[in-house]
Amino acid sequence: MSAEAPDHGTPPRTPDGRYLVVRGRLWRLSDPALAPAAREALVAELMAARRDVGVQGRAGNPQAVREARARVDRAKRALGERGPVWWSDGAPDLNRRLVKNTPYAAWFEGLASA
């Protein structure tokens, strides 16, 4: 799998397909083994839960905000973006780390010079 070079605002993805890079930070991608229909349903739930966080926050309902955030977390875990990693080669999870402090540093620097 090759890295996607940044174009048209698309964040680059690491060559192994595990992360995308936003503002110099790695963010874990969803599990590519998920069936498209399952992924679509989980993304829809994630977006609905994120909307509810905002709506309930603006409404001043802290309990509903907590519940919506729990839904966000469940959806992200089901997508493979949080919790146990979806790859099986023993590589550590580098989610949310600065790319410059990871084994992807040289790859990322190479994108800037390309």
C-alpha positions in Angstrom: 0.0 0.0 0.0 1.5 3.4 -0.9 1.2 6.7 0.9 -1.3 9.2 -0.4 0.5 12.4 -1.2 -1.3 15.5 0.1 -3.3 17.1 -2.6 -6.5 19.1 -2.6 -6.5 19.1 1.1 -6.4 15.4 1.5 -4.3 14.4 4.6 -1.5 11.9 3.7 -1.9 8.3 4.9 1.1 6.3 6.1 2.4 3.7 3.7 1.0 0.9 5.8 -2.5 2.4 5.8 -2.7 2.7 9.6 -2.8 6.4 10.1 -3.5 9.7 8.4 -1.5 12.8 9.3 -3.3 16.0 10.3 -1.3 19.0 11.4 1.7 16.8 12.1 -0.1 14.3 14.2 -1.0 10.7 13.5 -4.7 9.6 13.7 -5.6 6.0 13.5 -7.7 5.0 10.5 -10.6 2.6 10.6 -10.1 -1.1 10.1 -9.9 -1.8 6.4 -11.4 -5.3 7.0 -14.8 -3.9 7.9 -17.5 -4.6 5.4 -18.5 -1.5 3.5 -22.1 -1.6 4.9 -20.9 -2.0 8.4 -18.4 0.9 8.0 -21.1 3.1 6.6 -23.5 2.3 9.5 -20.8 3.0 12.0 -19.7 6.2 10.4 -23.4 7.3 10.3 -23.7 6.6 14.0 -20.4 8.4 14.7 -21.6 11.5 12.9 -25.0 11.5 14.6 -23.3 11.1 18.0 -20.9 13.9 17.3 -23.8 16.1 16.3 -25.6 15.2 19.5 -22.6 16.2 21.6 -22.9 19.7 20.1 -26.6 20.0 20.3 -26.8 18.8 23.9 -23.9 20.9 24.9 -25.6 24.0 23.5 -28.8 23.0 25.3 -26.9 22.8 28.6 -27.6 19.1 29.1 -24.4 17.6 30.6 -25.9 14.1 31.1 -26.9 13.9 27.4 -23.5 15.2 26.4 -21.8 12.3 28.4 -24.1 9.8 26.7 -23.4 11.2 23.3 -19.7 11.1 23.9 -20.0 7.5 25.0 -21.7 6.8 21.7 -18.8 8.5 19.9 -16.4 6.3 21.7 -18.3 3.1 21.0 -18.5 3.9 17.3 -14.8 4.8 17.1 -13.9 1.5 18.9 -16.1 -0.5 16.5 -14.5 1.3 13.5 -11.1 0.3 15.0 -10.0 3.9 15.5 -9.7 3.4 19.3 -9.1 0.5 21.5 -7.2 -2.6 20.4 -5.3 -2.2 17.1 -6.7 -4.0 14.1 -3.3 -5.0 12.7 -1.6 -8.2 13.8 2.1 -7.6 13.4 2.8 -6.4 16.9 3.5 -2.8 15.9 2.5 -0.4 18.7 -0.3 2.1 18.4 1.0 5.5 17.7 -2.4 7.2 17.6 -2.3 11.0 18.3 1.5 11.1 18.4 3.5 13.7 16.6 4.7 12.1 13.4 8.2 13.6 13.9 8.5 11.5 17.0 7.6 8.2 15.4 9.1 5.7 12.9 7.1 7.6 10.2 9.2 10.7 10.6 11.5 10.2 7.6 8.6 9.2 5.4 6.7 12.3 6.4 9.7 14.6 5.8 10.1 13.0 2.4 6.5 14.1 1.5 7.4 17.8 2.2 10.4 17.6 -0.1 8.6 15.8 -2.9 
